[in-house]
């Protein structure tokens, strides 16, 4: 499994709009991609600026290429999202999952 990491920043006011865009547009598109497993959005706010990381889990680098293209490190950002962000990574990082522990109770509660 491969985790794809991308980070961006926006204002406290614009973040809920970005998150709604992600839920309504990005997630449905990702669900349609072969090899996509899950997504998470991690946030940190100072009350003015929200920094967030989008983490997606894929079966392989080849699956990521099906989403991002041959230049799989290129960030894939829709124009609508760009207008909501104050800054963002133009390149993403990929990490191979070499150890994964899932707590059974936590997994059952999130289902």
TORFI-631846 format. One line per 2 residues: number of its first residue (from 0); for each residue x, y, z of N, C-alpha, C, O, CB. Coordinates in steps of 0.05 Angstrom, whole numbers, always signed. Glycine has a CB too. Example, Ala and Ser with C-alpha at 12.3 -4.5 7.8 and 13.67 -1.06 7.14 Angstrom:
<sites>
0> +264,-114,+156,+246,-90,+156,+264,-66,+156,+285,-66,+169,+226,-89,+181; +257,-45,+142,+273,-21,+143,+258,+1,+157,+268,+23,+161,+282,-12,+114 $
</sites>
This chain:
<sites>
0> +17,-23,+0,+0,+0,+0,+18,+25,+0,+40,+25,+11,-19,+0,+24; +7,+46,-12,+21,+71,-15,+4,+93,-4,-20,+95,-10,+29,+77,-44 $
2> +16,+111,+13,+2,+134,+23,+12,+158,+7,+36,+162,+4,+6,+138,+54; -7,+174,-3,-1,+199,-18,-7,+222,+1,-30,+225,+10,-17,+200,-45 $
4> +13,+240,+6,+10,+263,+24,+12,+288,+8,+29,+292,-10,+31,+262,+46; -7,+307,+14,-7,+333,+2,-16,+353,+23,-34,+347,+38,-25,+335,-24 $
6> -4,+376,+24,-12,+396,+45,-18,+423,+32,-8,+430,+11,+9,+399,+66; -35,+437,+46,-43,+464,+37,-51,+481,+61,-53,+471,+83,-67,+462,+17 $
8> -55,+506,+56,-63,+525,+76,-86,+542,+65,-87,+548,+41,-40,+542,+86; -104,+550,+83,-125,+569,+76,-134,+584,+101,-123,+579,+123,-149,+554,+63 $
10> -154,+601,+98,-163,+616,+121,-184,+599,+136,-196,+580,+125,-175,+643,+113; -188,+607,+161,-208,+594,+178,-236,+596,+165,-252,+577,+167,-209,+607,+206 $
12> -242,+618,+151,-267,+622,+138,-270,+605,+113,-292,+594,+108,-271,+652,+130; -249,+602,+98,-251,+587,+73,-249,+556,+76,-257,+541,+59,-229,+596,+54 $
14> -237,+547,+99,-233,+519,+102,-259,+502,+101,-259,+482,+87,-220,+514,+129; -281,+510,+114,-306,+494,+111,-315,+492,+82,-327,+472,+74,-328,+506,+128 $
16> -310,+513,+66,-318,+512,+38,-301,+492,+23,-310,+477,+7,-316,+541,+25; -274,+493,+29,-256,+474,+16,-264,+445,+24,-265,+427,+7,-227,+479,+24 $
18> -270,+441,+50,-276,+414,+59,-302,+404,+45,-304,+380,+38,-280,+414,+90; -322,+421,+42,-346,+414,+28,-340,+406,-1,-351,+387,-12,-367,+437,+29 $
20> -323,+422,-14,-314,+416,-41,-301,+388,-42,-306,+372,-60,-294,+437,-52; -284,+383,-23,-270,+357,-22,-290,+334,-19,-288,+314,-33,-249,+357,+2 $
22> -309,+337,-1,-329,+316,+4,-347,+312,-20,-354,+289,-26,-345,+323,+29; -355,+334,-33,-375,+332,-54,-364,+326,-82,-377,+316,-99,-391,+357,-55 $
24> -338,+334,-86,-326,+331,-113,-303,+312,-114,-302,+294,-131,-318,+358,-122; -284,+316,-95,-259,+300,-96,-264,+271,-88,-256,+253,-102,-238,+313,-78 $
26> -277,+267,-65,-281,+240,-56,-297,+223,-76,-289,+200,-80,-296,+240,-29; -319,+232,-87,-332,+216,-107,-315,+209,-131,-316,+186,-142,-357,+230,-117 $
28> -298,+227,-139,-279,+222,-162,-259,+201,-153,-252,+183,-169,-265,+247,-171; -248,+203,-129,-229,+183,-119,-241,+155,-117,-229,+136,-125,-217,+192,-92 $
30> -265,+154,-107,-279,+128,-104,-281,+113,-131,-283,+89,-131,-307,+132,-92; -282,+128,-153,-284,+116,-179,-258,+107,-190,-257,+95,-212,-296,+135,-197 $
32> -236,+112,-176,-209,+104,-186,-201,+77,-176,-203,+71,-153,-188,+125,-178; -192,+60,-195,-182,+34,-187,-158,+36,-169,-140,+51,-175,-175,+17,-212 $
34> -158,+21,-147,-136,+21,-128,-138,+41,-106,-121,+41,-88,-111,+27,-143; -158,+59,-106,-162,+78,-84,-175,+63,-61,-194,+48,-64,-181,+101,-93 $
36> -163,+67,-37,-173,+53,-13,-187,+71,+7,-208,+65,+17,-150,+39,+0; -175,+94,+13,-187,+112,+33,-174,+139,+32,-153,+143,+20,-184,+100,+61 $
38> -186,+158,+46,-176,+186,+47,-180,+197,+75,-199,+190,+89,-189,+204,+26; -161,+214,+83,-163,+228,+109,-155,+257,+104,-138,+263,+87,-146,+215,+131 $
40> -167,+275,+119,-158,+303,+119,-151,+310,+148,-168,+307,+166,-180,+322,+108; -126,+318,+153,-116,+325,+179,-113,+355,+181,-103,+367,+162,-89,+310,+185 $
42> -122,+367,+202,-121,+397,+204,-107,+406,+229,-105,+393,+249,-149,+408,+203; -96,+431,+226,-84,+445,+249,-91,+474,+244,-86,+485,+223,-53,+440,+251 $
44> -102,+487,+264,-111,+515,+261,-99,+532,+284,-98,+523,+307,-141,+517,+260; -92,+557,+277,-84,+576,+297,-106,+596,+302,-102,+617,+316,-58,+590,+289 $
46> -130,+591,+291,-152,+609,+294,-155,+628,+271,-176,+641,+267,-149,+625,+319; -134,+631,+254,-135,+648,+231,-129,+631,+206,-144,+633,+186,-115,+671,+234 $
48> -108,+616,+207,-99,+599,+185,-103,+570,+192,-97,+561,+214,-69,+605,+178; -114,+555,+172,-117,+526,+175,-97,+513,+157,-97,+518,+132,-146,+517,+169 $
50> -79,+497,+168,-61,+481,+153,-73,+453,+152,-82,+443,+173,-31,+481,+164; -73,+440,+129,-84,+413,+128,-68,+395,+110,-54,+404,+91,-113,+414,+119 $
52> -70,+370,+116,-56,+349,+100,-78,+331,+90,-95,+322,+105,-35,+333,+117; -77,+325,+64,-94,+305,+52,-78,+280,+49,-57,+280,+36,-107,+315,+25 $
54> -88,+259,+60,-74,+233,+59,-92,+213,+45,-115,+208,+55,-66,+223,+88; -83,+202,+23,-99,+181,+9,-83,+155,+9,-58,+156,+6,-107,+190,-19 $
56> -97,+134,+11,-85,+107,+12,-92,+92,-14,-115,+91,-22,-94,+91,+37; -72,+81,-27,-75,+68,-53,-62,+40,-52,-44,+35,-35,-62,+85,-75 $
58> -70,+23,-70,-59,-4,-71,-31,-4,-82,-15,-21,-75,-77,-22,-87; -24,+15,-100,+2,+15,-113,+8,+42,-126,-10,+59,-129,+3,-7,-135 $
60> +33,+45,-134,+41,+69,-149,+27,+70,-176,+21,+92,-186,+71,+71,-152; +23,+47,-187,+9,+46,-213,-20,+56,-211,-30,+70,-229,+9,+17,-224 $
62> -33,+50,-188,-60,+60,-184,-59,+90,-181,-77,+104,-191,-72,+47,-158; -39,+101,-168,-36,+130,-165,-33,+143,-193,-44,+164,-198,-12,+137,-147 $
64> -18,+130,-210,-14,+140,-238,-41,+141,-252,-45,+159,-269,+5,+123,-253; -59,+123,-246,-86,+124,-258,-101,+149,-249,-120,+157,-263,-101,+99,-250 $
66> -94,+160,-227,-107,+184,-216,-91,+209,-225,-103,+228,-235,-109,+183,-186; -65,+209,-220,-48,+233,-224,-35,+235,-251,-26,+256,-259,-28,+234,-203 $
68> -33,+212,-265,-18,+212,-291,+11,+203,-286,+18,+195,-265,-18,+240,-303; +26,+203,-308,+54,+193,-307,+71,+208,-287,+88,+196,-274,+67,+195,-334 $
70> +66,+234,-284,+81,+250,-264,+66,+248,-238,+52,+267,-230,+85,+280,-273; +68,+226,-225,+51,+220,-201,+57,+238,-177,+41,+238,-159,+55,+191,-193 $
72> +80,+252,-177,+86,+270,-155,+73,+298,-160,+74,+315,-142,+116,+274,-152; +61,+302,-183,+47,+327,-188,+21,+328,-172,+6,+309,-171,+41,+331,-218 $
74> +17,+351,-158,-8,+354,-143,-32,+357,-163,-29,+369,-184,-7,+379,-125; -54,+344,-156,-78,+346,-172,-97,+364,-157,-109,+355,-137,-90,+317,-178 $
76> -101,+388,-167,-117,+408,-153,-136,+420,-173,-128,+432,-193,-100,+429,-139; -162,+418,-168,-182,+430,-186,-181,+460,-183,-174,+471,-162,-210,+419,-179 $
78> -189,+474,-204,-189,+503,-204,-205,+515,-182,-197,+534,-169,-199,+514,-231; -229,+503,-176,-246,+512,-155,-231,+512,-128,-233,+530,-112,-271,+495,-153 $
80> -216,+490,-123,-201,+488,-98,-178,+509,-97,-173,+520,-76,-189,+459,-96; -165,+513,-119,-143,+533,-120,-152,+560,-110,-137,+575,-96,-131,+535,-148 $
82> -177,+568,-117,-187,+594,-109,-191,+596,-79,-192,+618,-68,-212,+601,-124; -194,+574,-65,-199,+574,-37,-174,+572,-20,-175,+577,+4,-217,+550,-30 $
84> -151,+566,-32,-126,+561,-17,-108,+586,-18,-107,+600,-38,-112,+537,-29; -95,+590,+5,-75,+612,+5,-48,+603,-4,-32,+618,-15,-73,+624,+34 $
86> -42,+577,+1,-17,+565,-10,-21,+534,-9,-38,+524,+6,+8,+573,+7; -5,+521,-26,-8,+492,-27,+18,+480,-39,+33,+494,-54,-32,+484,-43 $
88> +22,+455,-34,+45,+441,-45,+38,+435,-75,+17,+425,-81,+51,+414,-30; +58,+440,-92,+55,+434,-120,+63,+405,-126,+56,+393,-146,+71,+453,-137 $
90> +78,+394,-107,+87,+366,-109,+77,+351,-85,+75,+362,-63,+118,+364,-112; +72,+325,-88,+63,+308,-66,+85,+288,-59,+104,+285,-74,+37,+294,-73 $
92> +81,+275,-37,+100,+254,-28,+85,+228,-27,+61,+227,-21,+113,+261,-1; +100,+207,-32,+88,+179,-30,+106,+163,-11,+130,+164,-12,+87,+166,-58 $
94> +92,+148,+7,+106,+131,+26,+94,+103,+24,+69,+100,+23,+105,+143,+54; +111,+83,+25,+101,+56,+26,+94,+49,+54,+109,+55,+73,+122,+36,+14 $
96> +71,+37,+58,+63,+28,+85,+78,+2,+91,+73,-19,+78,+31,+24,+86; +95,+3,+110,+111,-21,+117,+102,-34,+143,+109,-56,+149,+141,-13,+119 $
98> +85,-19,+158,+73,-30,+182,+47,-16,+186,+45,+8,+185,+92,-27,+207; +26,-32,+192,+0,-20,+197,-13,-36,+219,-16,-61,+217,-18,-20,+172 $
100> -21,-23,+240,-35,-35,+263,-62,-21,+265,-63,+3,+267,-18,-33,+289; -83,-36,+265,-109,-25,+267,-122,-37,+292,-125,-61,+295,-127,-31,+242 $
102> -130,-19,+311,-142,-28,+335,-171,-37,+329,-186,-22,+317,-142,-5,+357; -177,-61,+336,-203,-73,+329,-227,-57,+338,-246,-53,+323,-205,-101,+339 $
104> -226,-47,+363,-249,-32,+374,-252,-5,+359,-274,+3,+352,-245,-26,+404; -229,+8,+353,-230,+33,+338,-241,+28,+310,-256,+44,+299,-203,+46,+337 $
106> -232,+7,+297,-241,+1,+270,-271,-5,+270,-285,+3,+251,-225,-23,+259; -281,-19,+289,-309,-26,+291,-326,+0,+296,-347,+3,+285,-314,-47,+313 $
108> -315,+17,+312,-330,+42,+319,-331,+61,+295,-351,+75,+292,-316,+57,+342; -311,+60,+277,-312,+78,+254,-328,+67,+231,-332,+81,+211,-283,+84,+245 $
110> -336,+42,+233,-352,+29,+211,-381,+37,+212,-396,+29,+195,-350,-1,+212 $
</sites>
